[in-house]
Amino acid sequence: MAGGIRHGDSGDDLAENHEINVTPFIDVMLVLLIIFMVAAPLATVDVNVDLPASTATPAERPPEPVYVTLQQDKTLSLNDDTVAREALASDLDRLTGAKKDTRVFLRADKTVGYGDFMEVMNLLRDAGYLKIALVGLESLPQPVSDAAAPPEGDAPPAQAPAP
């Protein structure tokens, strides 16, 4: 038990201290904080892709999302792993436990052509995955200004020459 120092000549007995020692508790909390700070970045998908922006309301994210990423060089990634187009269906089945109703989040670089994007969607559909969510960056809607566009029939205003 913890003891306190008593001032006076009342004898050799020390009074008991009934305060909680919070130092071990704080040490445990700091260790847990460090563990979570190190583990949090490891739980994210780390494939660099330049996503287009969207003004749609974001949907809820499932606890273990499945990402299919179409990169600028037309390579496919399943979560963090690069996968061949021929092996996409089997790797998806392995990852989802062959649950065809799993939502698949499809991401594509904004420089990827529409045809290539639709080819990946067709691969997912042919594999039996029909719940496909498209992923994009969130952006604020841009206000449309009538003053920005010249009226019909009028020539655009002349610009001053550069010095």
Sequence and secondary structure as in RCSB ss.txt:
>XXXX:A:sequence
MAGGIRHGDSGDDLAENHEINVTPFIDVMLVLLIIFMVAAPLATVDVNVDLPASTATPAERPPEPVYVTLQQDKT
LSLNDDTVAREALASDLDRLTGAKKDTRVFLRADKTVGYGDFMEVMNLLRDAGYLKIALVGLESLPQPVSDAAAP
PEGDAPPAQAPAP
>XXXX:A:secstr
  B    SSS S   B      HHHHHHHHHHHHHHHHHTGGGS        EE S      SS EEEEE TTS 
EEETTEEE GGGHHHHHHHHHTT TT  EEEEE TTS HHHHHHHHHHHHHTT   EEE  EE       TTTS 
 TTS         
